[in-house]
Amino acid sequence: MNNESILLLKKQISKVISIIEEQYKIRPTSMLELILKRYRNALEILENKNKEDISLNDFYIEGGTRAYLDSASDWENPLLEEMDKAEKLVKNTFN
């Protein structure tokens, strides 16, 4: 794990947070709230924890894409692609 991959992951997670916040304003759901909470927590970990101490187990965003689809069935939502990118970046950075 290097600084570049951490910065890329922070940027992607921030992007997902922005999209969720916008969608939550329009249509607040408990699922969006939960996903948003998990992404904010992931960003907080990346910003406040020493990178040497961060592991894959610190992140609870995996499965968020599926959880969203199970609750909304909104296959066309661009949020899904961005969440998928974030989940893959977490795996690639910390595996």
Protein Blocks (a to p, Z undefined) as FASTA:
>chain_A
ZZklmmmmmmmmmmmmmmmmmmmmmmgcfklmmmmmmmmmmmmmmmmgcfklpcfklpck
goklmmmmmmnopaklmklmmmmmmmmmmmmmmZZ
